Amino acid sequence: MKDWGQQLKQFLKIGIPIYGSQMSYMGMSVTDTIIAGQASSRDLAGLAIGNALTLPIFFLLGGILFAVTPIVAHLFGEKKFEDIGEKVRQILWISIVIGLIGFLLYRNLSTFLPFFNIDPSISMISDGYLKALSYGFFANMIFMCLRCYSEGMGLTLPVFFVAFAGMLLNIPLDIIFVYGYFGLPPMGGVGCGIATSINLFIGLFVLILIIIYKKEYAKTKLFWRFSKPTRQTSIELLRLGLPIGLGIFVEVSMFSGAALILASLGEGVVSAHTIAISIVSVLFMLPASIGHAAATIIGKLVGEKEFVRAKDAALIAILICLLGSFFNTAILLAFRGPLVGIYTGSREVFEIAYHLLMFGAIFQIMDGIQMAALGSLRGYKDTFIPMCMLIFSYWFLALPVGSVLTFYQVDGSVFGPSGIWIGMVIGLSIFSSMIVLRLRYVSKKFILGCNK
């Protein structure tokens, strides 16, 4: 029990700053939405379309770099500190390549806009926003590599300080570029892209300074020498990271796909769905943070060959997420009315969103379990099978079942917008069951392998 208490303290020490960082990133997005919306509905629409196009690319490419956390955590547990510096120097080259790929993609995404029959004035804003944001994507990939390097060693507080400062800095930057101050012309939604890119470059510069001057990083000697990329490290990163990126992409696409499925039911339904997803996404940050912490803690324990303690840590992660999920469920059930009221004044939209959040409250439990188990498996460097489980659960179960329930009669009833949410609950339930069984199998395999 004493060890459990120590591990719980470790989860809180690592997880709380990660939670703060996640909320800070979300705060930046909220600031962009509010300030662009105050400029004009056209600017907000241009921003929303730009983000809809970039989100899948960001998670698909950026998700690859989440593999840095378990790679570093394993080496940290083995006390191979200079090897950490060597690995991360090599991975930085890959992050630059990923950044350049994303940079080019962002700058050419507007070629798809004519296919969506969007107002030309809105398309122009989206195009300007995407091109402005392309520079920030490049900086963000390098930042993500260094962020995961820091978090892999359990140093999550410096990343939080940078993220929180970035959230605060984003407010004046947005105001300056969106509305036009200090001799600059008003740029509307495009200004949000410029502000975000400047902010990301500043954040990258500050994080590099922290790594150079903070003594906790000194033993890895990250910036002490030059290293070329190697085939071995590149393969290791892609073998672990591509399934993570694809897995996140699958999860994001389930929610995006749900919105597309509901589009034919009218703008009121789509608005209600968007509101419900937005509220659920904020609550999701809690289990997501514990999942990230689990990858670090379990990765370190596996590196130390403490496989029994790693198994215990995975169980603690699940229990923490379960407690957090029960709290989130209670919040949704008790306050879904006031929460929805913040977003809309439409009675129709309010009633639909209020009803959908009941299903959102139900899948909080499954979401908490799967995030803890998924993060734990990343700590074991097990990412391919979880990705396959995500594809099966979300693309082959959640969306097809949800579509049938939304549009077709089942026992004489059509569920309408509730149908797609029931499908998502089913998909999440199946995935959380499978991923827990996978975690049990992997943790047991490590323990038995050690005893041979």
C-alpha positions in Angstrom: 0.0 0.0 0.0 2.9 2.3 0.7 4.1 1.8 -2.9 0.6 2.5 -4.2 0.7 5.8 -2.2 4.0 6.8 -3.7 2.8 6.0 -7.2 -0.4 8.0 -6.7 1.7 11.0 -5.7 3.8 10.4 -8.8 0.7 10.4 -11.0 -0.5 13.7 -9.4 2.9 15.3 -9.7 3.2 14.4 -13.4 -0.5 14.4 -14.4 -1.6 17.8 -12.9 0.8 19.9 -15.0 -0.1 17.9 -18.1 -3.7 18.6 -17.4 -2.8 22.3 -17.0 -1.0 22.2 -20.3 -3.9 20.5 -22.1 -6.3 23.1 -20.8 -4.0 25.9 -21.8 -3.9 24.6 -25.4 -7.7 24.4 -25.4 -7.8 28.0 -23.9 -5.8 29.2 -26.9 -8.4 27.7 -29.3 -11.2 29.2 -27.3 -9.5 32.7 -27.5 -9.2 32.4 -31.2 -12.9 31.4 -31.5 -14.1 34.3 -29.3 -12.0 37.0 -30.9 -12.6 35.9 -34.5 -16.3 35.6 -33.7 -16.4 39.2 -32.3 -14.7 40.4 -35.5 -17.5 38.9 -37.7 -19.4 35.7 -38.3 -17.6 35.4 -41.7 -14.2 35.4 -39.9 -15.4 32.8 -37.4 -16.7 30.6 -40.3 -13.3 30.9 -42.1 -11.5 30.0 -38.9 -13.8 27.0 -38.3 -13.3 25.6 -41.8 -9.6 26.1 -41.6 -9.4 24.2 -38.3 -11.7 21.4 -39.6 -9.2 20.8 -42.5 -6.0 21.0 -40.3 -7.1 19.0 -37.3 -6.8 15.5 -38.9 -3.4 16.4 -40.3 -2.2 17.8 -37.0 -3.1 14.7 -35.1 -2.0 12.3 -37.8 1.5 13.8 -38.1 1.9 15.3 -34.6 0.7 12.0 -33.1 3.9 10.3 -34.4 6.0 12.4 -32.0 4.0 11.2 -29.0 6.2 8.1 -29.3 9.1 10.2 -27.9 7.6 10.0 -24.4 7.9 6.2 -24.0 11.2 6.1 -25.8 12.7 8.7 -23.4 10.9 7.2 -20.3 12.4 3.7 -21.0 16.0 5.2 -21.3 15.4 7.3 -18.2 14.4 4.2 -16.2 17.5 2.5 -17.4 19.5 5.6 -16.4 20.9 6.0 -19.9 20.8 9.8 -19.7 23.2 10.6 -22.5 21.4 8.1 -24.7 18.3 10.2 -24.2 20.1 13.2 -25.6 21.4 11.2 -28.6 18.0 9.7 -29.4 16.2 13.1 -29.1 18.8 14.8 -31.3 18.1 12.3 -34.0 14.4 12.5 -33.6 14.6 16.3 -33.9 15.6 15.8 -37.5 12.4 13.7 -38.0 10.3 16.4 -36.3 11.8 19.0 -38.8 10.8 16.7 -41.7 7.3 16.2 -40.3 7.1 20.0 -39.8 8.0 20.6 -43.4 5.5 18.1 -44.7 2.7 19.7 -42.6 3.9 23.2 -43.7 3.4 22.2 -47.4 0.1 20.5 -46.7 -1.3 23.4 -44.8 -0.4 25.8 -47.6 -2.2 23.8 -50.2 -5.3 22.6 -48.2 -7.3 25.5 -49.7 -7.4 23.6 -53.0 -10.1 21.4 -51.5 -12.3 24.3 -50.5 -14.2 24.6 -53.9 -15.5 21.1 -53.4 -17.5 22.2 -50.4 -19.5 24.9 -52.1 -18.3 27.5 -49.6 -18.9 31.3 -49.9 -15.8 32.7 -51.8 -15.3 35.4 -49.1 -15.2 32.7 -46.4 -12.8 30.6 -48.5 -10.5 33.5 -48.8 -10.3 33.9 -45.0 -9.7 30.1 -44.6 -6.9 30.2 -47.2 -5.2 33.1 -45.5 -5.6 31.5 -42.1 -4.1 28.1 -43.3 -1.1 29.8 -44.9 -0.4 31.9 -41.8 -0.8 28.8 -39.6 1.6 26.7 -41.7 4.6 28.4 -40.1 3.3 27.6 -36.7 2.8 24.0 -37.5 6.5 23.7 -38.4 7.5 25.2 -35.0 4.9 23.1 -33.2 6.4 19.8 -34.4 9.8 20.7 -33.0 8.1 21.9 -29.8 6.2 18.7 -29.5 9.4 16.7 -29.8 11.0 18.7 -27.0 7.8 18.7 -24.9 7.6 14.8 -25.1 11.3 14.6 -24.3 10.6 16.7 -21.1 7.5 14.8 -20.2 9.2 11.5 -20.7 11.6 12.4 -17.9 8.7 13.4 -15.7 9.5 17.1 -16.1 6.0 18.3 -16.9 5.9 21.6 -15.0 8.2 23.5 -17.4 6.0 22.5 -20.3 2.9 23.7 -18.4 4.5 27.1 -17.7 5.3 27.6 -21.4 1.8 26.4 -22.4 0.1 28.7 -19.8 2.2 31.7 -20.8 1.4 31.0 -24.4 -2.3 31.0 -23.6 -2.0 34.4 -22.0 0.1 35.8 -24.8 -2.3 34.6 -27.4 -5.0 37.0 -26.1 -3.1 40.3 -26.9 -1.6 38.8 -30.1 -5.1 37.8 -31.4 -6.5 41.3 -30.6 -3.5 43.1 -32.3 -3.7 41.1 -35.5 -7.4 40.4 -35.8 -8.6 44.0 -35.1 -5.4 45.9 -36.2 -3.4 47.9 -33.7 0.1 49.6 -33.7 -0.3 50.5 -37.4 -1.3 47.0 -38.5 -4.4 46.6 -40.7 -7.3 44.5 -39.3 -6.8 41.0 -40.5 -9.8 39.2 -39.1 -9.6 35.4 -38.9 -6.3 35.4 -40.8 -4.9 37.3 -37.8 -5.6 34.4 -35.5 -3.3 32.2 -37.7 -0.5 34.8 -37.6 -0.9 35.2 -33.8 -0.8 31.4 -33.3 2.3 31.0 -35.4 4.2 33.8 -33.6 3.1 32.3 -30.3 4.3 28.8 -31.2 7.8 30.1 -32.3 8.1 32.1 -29.0 7.0 29.0 -27.0 9.6 26.9 -28.9 12.4 29.4 -28.1 11.4 29.6 -24.4 11.3 25.8 -24.1 14.8 25.5 -25.7 16.1 28.1 -23.2 14.6 26.2 -20.3 16.2 23.0 -21.5 19.6 24.7 -21.9 19.7 26.4 -18.5 17.6 24.2 -16.2 19.9 21.7 -14.4 17.4 18.8 -14.5 18.0 18.5 -18.2 21.8 18.8 -18.1 22.6 15.1 -17.6 21.1 14.3 -21.0 23.5 16.7 -22.8 20.8 17.3 -25.4 22.4 20.4 -27.0 26.0 19.6 -26.2 26.8 18.0 -29.6 25.6 17.4 -33.1 24.0 14.1 -34.2 22.9 12.9 -37.6 19.6 11.0 -38.0 20.0 7.2 -38.1 17.9 4.6 -39.7 17.5 2.6 -36.5 16.0 5.6 -34.5 13.8 6.6 -37.4 12.3 3.2 -37.7 11.8 3.0 -33.9 10.0 6.3 -33.9 7.8 5.5 -36.9 7.1 1.9 -35.6 5.8 3.3 -32.3 4.5 6.7 -33.5 2.6 6.0 -36.7 0.1 3.7 -34.9 -0.3 6.5 -32.2 -0.9 9.1 -34.9 -3.3 6.9 -36.8 -5.1 5.9 -33.6 -5.7 9.6 -32.7 -6.8 10.3 -36.2 -9.3 7.4 -36.1 -10.7 8.7 -32.8 -11.0 12.3 -34.1 -12.5 11.1 -37.4 -15.2 9.3 -35.4 -16.5 12.6 -34.0 -16.0 14.4 -37.3 -17.8 11.5 -39.1 -20.7 11.7 -36.7 -21.1 15.4 -37.5 -21.2 14.6 -41.3 -23.7 11.8 -40.7 -26.0 14.3 -38.8 -25.6 17.1 -41.4 -28.6 16.0 -43.4 -30.8 16.4 -40.3 -30.4 20.2 -40.3 -28.2 22.9 -38.9 -30.0 22.8 -35.5 -29.0 19.1 -35.0 -25.4 19.8 -36.2 -25.1 22.8 -33.8 -26.4 20.7 -30.9 -24.0 17.9 -31.7 -21.1 20.4 -31.9 -22.0 21.9 -28.5 -22.2 18.5 -26.9 -18.9 17.4 -28.3 -17.3 20.7 -27.2 -18.4 20.2 -23.6 -17.4 16.6 -23.5 -14.0 17.5 -25.0 -13.2 19.8 -22.1 -14.0 17.0 -19.6 -12.0 14.6 -21.7 -8.8 16.5 -20.8 -8.7 14.9 -17.3 -8.5 11.2 -18.4 -6.3 12.3 -21.3 -3.8 13.9 -18.9 -3.7 10.7 -16.7 -3.1 8.6 -19.9 -0.1 10.8 -20.8 1.2 10.5 -17.3 0.8 6.7 -17.4 2.9 6.5 -20.5 5.8 8.3 -18.7 5.5 6.5 -15.3 5.1 3.0 -16.8 7.7 3.6 -19.4 10.2 4.5 -16.7 9.3 1.5 -14.6 9.6 -0.8 -17.6 13.0 0.7 -18.3 13.9 -0.1 -14.6 12.7 -3.7 -15.2 10.1 -3.1 -12.4 7.3 -5.0 -14.3 5.1 -5.8 -11.2 5.2 -2.1 -10.2 4.4 -1.2 -13.8 1.3 -3.4 -13.7 0.3 -1.7 -10.4 0.8 1.7 -12.0 -1.5 0.8 -14.9 -4.2 -0.3 -12.4 -3.7 3.0 -10.5 -4.1 5.0 -13.7 -7.4 3.2 -14.5 -8.7 3.8 -10.9 -7.8 7.5 -11.1 -9.5 7.8 -14.5 -12.5 6.0 -13.2 -12.8 8.4 -10.2 -12.4 11.3 -12.6 -14.9 9.9 -15.0 -17.5 9.5 -12.2 -16.9 13.1 -11.3 -17.3 14.2 -15.0 -20.5 12.2 -15.2 -21.9 13.8 -12.2 -21.0 17.3 -13.6 -22.7 16.5 -16.9 -25.9 15.1 -15.3 -26.1 18.0 -12.8 -25.1 20.9 -14.9 -25.7 20.0 -18.5 -28.5 22.6 -18.7 -26.3 25.6 -17.7 -23.4 24.3 -19.7 -25.5 24.1 -22.9 -27.0 27.5 -22.1 -23.5 29.1 -22.4 -23.3 28.1 -26.0 -26.8 28.8 -27.4 -30.0 30.8 -27.0 -32.0 28.6 -29.4 -34.6 26.4 -27.7 -34.4 23.7 -30.3 -30.6 23.5 -30.2 -30.7 23.6 -26.4 -33.1 20.7 -26.1 -31.2 18.4 -28.5 -27.8 19.2 -27.0 -29.2 18.7 -23.5 -30.5 15.2 -24.5 -27.2 14.2 -26.3 -25.2 15.1 -23.2 -27.0 12.2 -21.4 -25.1 9.8 -23.7 -22.0 12.0 -23.2 -22.3 11.3 -19.5 -22.6 7.6 -20.1 -19.5 7.3 -22.2 -17.3 9.3 -19.7 -16.7 6.0 -17.8 -15.6 4.0 -20.9 -13.6 7.0 -22.1 -11.7 7.2 -18.8 -10.9 3.5 -18.8 -9.7 3.5 -22.4 -7.5 6.5 -22.0 -5.7 5.1 -18.9 -5.2 1.7 -20.6 -4.1 3.3 -23.9 -1.6 5.5 -22.1 -0.3 2.5 -20.1 0.2 0.4 -23.2 2.2 3.3 -24.8 4.5 3.0 -21.7 5.0 -0.6 -22.7 5.7 0.5 -26.3 2.6 -1.4 -27.4 0.9 0.8 -30.1 0.0 -1.3 -33.2 -2.6 -3.7 -31.8 -4.4 -0.8 -29.9 -4.5 1.1 -33.2 -6.2 -1.9 -34.9 -8.7 -2.1 -32.0 -9.5 1.6 -32.5 -10.1 1.2 -36.2 -12.4 -1.8 -35.6 -14.3 -0.2 -32.7 -14.8 3.2 -34.2 -14.9 2.8 -37.9 -16.5 -0.7 -38.1 -18.8 -0.5 -35.1 -19.5 3.0 -33.8 -20.2 4.8 -37.0 -22.1 2.1 -38.9 -24.3 1.2 -35.9 -24.8 4.9 -35.2 -25.8 5.5 -38.8 -28.4 2.7 -38.8 -29.9 3.9 -35.5 -30.0 7.5 -36.7 -31.8 6.9 -40.0 -33.5 3.5 -40.0 -36.3 2.0 -37.9 -35.2 -0.4 -35.1 -38.2 -2.0 -33.3 -40.4 0.5 -35.0 -38.4 3.5 -33.8 -35.9 5.9 -35.4 -33.5 7.4 -32.8 -32.5 10.4 -34.9 -29.4 12.3 -33.5 -29.4 10.1 -30.4 -28.6 7.1 -32.7 -25.1 8.2 -33.6 -24.3 8.9 -29.9 -25.6 5.4 -29.0 -23.3 4.1 -31.7 -20.4 6.0 -30.2 -21.2 4.6 -26.7 -21.2 1.1 -28.1 -17.9 1.6 -29.9 -16.3 3.1 -26.8 -17.6 0.3 -24.6 -16.2 -2.4 -27.0 -12.9 -0.7 -27.3 -12.4 -0.1 -23.6 -13.1 -3.8 -22.9 -10.7 -4.9 -25.5 -7.9 -2.4 -24.5 -8.1 -3.5 -20.9 -7.7 -7.1 -21.9 -4.8 -6.1 -24.1 -3.2 -4.3 -21.2 -3.7 -7.3 -18.9 -2.0 -9.6 -21.5 0.9 -7.2 -22.2 1.7 -6.5 -18.5 1.5 -10.3 -17.7 3.8 -11.1 -20.6 6.4 -8.7 -19.3 6.2 -10.2 -15.8 6.5 -13.8 -17.1 9.3 -12.8 -19.4 11.3 -11.4 -16.5 10.8 -14.6 -14.5 12.1 -16.9 -17.2 
